[in-house]
């Protein structure tokens, strides 16, 4: 067995209504002022104000930045970082989906070391502790609360840059399933499949380990058995609880095993055409799974039986069947079938493939992938 290591250095609080624990958790930071990073929907719904009220109960003043967009940009990060510095805050509350959490991580870096977020592009460029964070995800999908990455769009290059460092891990995480019961229909589907992709790619990654496999399989079990019910009725308490926990385990899995071609290819789709990250992943997933099928060592069946409503026996199963099962799942969740349907222009495939090949995820994809392979997969998914 190959060498592997793992670390879970965070404090995670899970449970229905656990947002109410924010007062007690925030008090542990010993900060006198907090900077809340969130989005316009949560501001409008009153959740940001509720968050601020609980901080007040802990004796902590707060200011909020609520202008994060679906694919957060370097401009947004710079604006948020400038406001953070003006606020005089000593702690950040990242409150929302993957976008606010990514922005919060970037602000935590710039608030401590200055410069621009592009200065920290890559892995290991952040060399020390950043501003302490409390992460409160409000979607079941990104797993950003337990990953050491921040993904930001640089529009000057039509490129999604990644900042990677274990210092980006939030110190505290609050997982309240009640918060994901008001998620819009499409968002629940896109984020749900995003979490599924995290678990699937981590499980078949060349960098997987017994530890990441356990996390990935538990995530696949929870997501596969709950995603349809959750998307159909976000107020289904059991489904919401399963999805949020599944997203957590998927995040832990891929933070230790990385991802693969789906993510390498989806980032350019989002950067060039502003397609939601989870939607881009979902549309590309069946094509990439089909491409990787010839490298399957038995893991495809373990994925298949956890997501299929009526799985066949292992003796009958063929690796190619997983791609069709995923296509069927997408259809049942109302997810478009092709890149063309989501507004992608095939004339950009050459540039997109160039960017996809820059991703570190290509190196751990189970099947060796060249730029030509990426172009063929883009064409097939189109």
C-alpha positions, 0 to 999 in steps of 0.5 A: 500500500502506498504512503499517505497522510491526512489531517482534519485540523478544524472544529466542525459543528453540525446540526439542525439550528446550529447557526444559533451556536455562532454566538458561542463559537465567535466568542472563542475567537476573542475578536472585537470586530468581525467582517461578514462576507456573504451574498445579496440573496442572504442579505435580502432574506435577513440572514446576514442581519441575523448573523450580525445579531448573534455576533453582537450577543458575543460582544462582537461588532461587525460589518458586511460585504454582500456583493459576491457573485456566482463566479467571484472575480479578482475585482470583487476580492480586491473590493472586499479586501479594501473594505476589510482593511478599513473595517479594522476587523480581526476575524471573518465570517464566511456566510453563503455558498462556495462563492462567498467562502472563496472570497472570504478565504482570499480576503483572509490572505490579503488582509494579512499579507497585502498585495493582489490575490494573483500574487498567491496563485498556485499551491504553497504561496501563502506561507503563514496563518491568515485572518481567522475564519468561521465558515457557514455554508448555505448550499450543499455542494462546494465543500469549501468550508473544509478545503484549502483552496480559493477559486477566483475568476480573473476576467483579464485572462478568462481564467479561474485561478486557484490559491491553495494552502492549508492556511486557508482552512477556516478554523470553525465550521457551522453546518446547519441543514436548516440553512439549505432548505430555502435554496432555489431549485436550480441551485440545489441541483447544480450544487448537489451534483457538484458535491457528487462530482467531488466525491466521484473524482476524489474516489477515482483519483490517482492520489486517493488513499484509504482515508479519502476513499472512506470519505468519498464513499460515505459522501456518495452514499449520502448524496446518492440516496438524498439528492433527488428528494432534496431537489424535489423538496428542499424542505425535506429535513432528512434529505437536507441533512444528508446532503449537507453532510454528504457535501462535507465528506466530499469536501474532505475527500477531495481536499486529500485526493484532488479531483480530475478532468471534470474540474479541469475542464469546467473551470474554463467553461465558467471563466469564458461563459460565466456558467455556474460551476456546478452546472458546468461540472454536471454537464461534463460529468457523463462525458469524462466518466465515459472517457475514464471508463477503460481505467476502471478497477472496480470503483465504478460499480461502487459509485453506480450502486450508490446513485442508481435507483435500480442497480443491476448486479455486479456481475452484469454491470459494465463500466460504461453504464455509469456514464448513462446513469449519471446522464439519467440523474442529470435529466431527472434533476432538470440539468441540461444535457450539453454545453451548447444548451448552457451557452458555450461557444465551440469556437473557444474550445482551443483556448479552453483546452489550453487553460484546462491543461494548466490544472493540477487536476489533470495529473491525478485523473485516472486516465492520461489526458492530452490537450487533444483528449480535452478537445474531443471531450469538449466536442462530445459534451457540446 
